[in-house]
Amino acid sequence: MKVRRSTHLGKVLLLIMVFCFTMIPSVVFAHTGLEQSTPKDGETVEDVNEITLTFESKVEKGSSFSLMNENGELVPVDSIQINNQVMSGSVPSTISDGPYTVNWKIIGADGHPIEGKYSFQVKGNKTETQPTSQNQTTTTVTPEPSVAQTPVSSGNSNSYTILWIAIIIFVIVLVCIGLILRKKGK
């Protein structure tokens, strides 16, 4: 009889392990990252009216992004809207030439906060023509600064931590089940 109970216990534990290991990866690796953006990472554009970020999965409410110029000053972004995988916001028409960094912070579909950033450059927007006396015009052009590209980070650094926590919890549950079944067998 003891052989029969131990093989039954082994089968039950094996089924529980298979179930848990097939479910853990889908939960742990469900984080989302930036799929594409407008303007694109490293792109040079003449003008920016709107910034659009498209993510790999649905973005939850509470997500946002900010825009910083080369001096680290925040550039106001109006009406940030979230529609499933897409987050967008309007940029003022007074944006000047130079490099900009978009810093995004989202809440993924799995509830985990994820953040990242990317850079682009505006060139050709700050050409101003001002009339002077006697029909003369003066053109002011700002020189082009260099852009340091920052790779997009999807923020998945805590995925392995969650996996290890899940494995530890799983092992603890297995030990508890084994102890309970062992006591019932005596």
Secondary structure, 3 states (H helix, E strand, C coil): CHHHHHHHHHHHHHHHHHHHHHHHHHHHCCCCCEEEEECCCCCEECCCCEEEEEECCCECCCCEEEEECCCCCEECCEEEEEECCEEEEECCCCCCCEEEEEEEEEEECCCCEEEEEEEEEECCCCCEEEECHHHCEEEECCCCCCCCCCCCCCCHHHHHHHHHHHHHHHHHHHHHHHHHHHHHHC
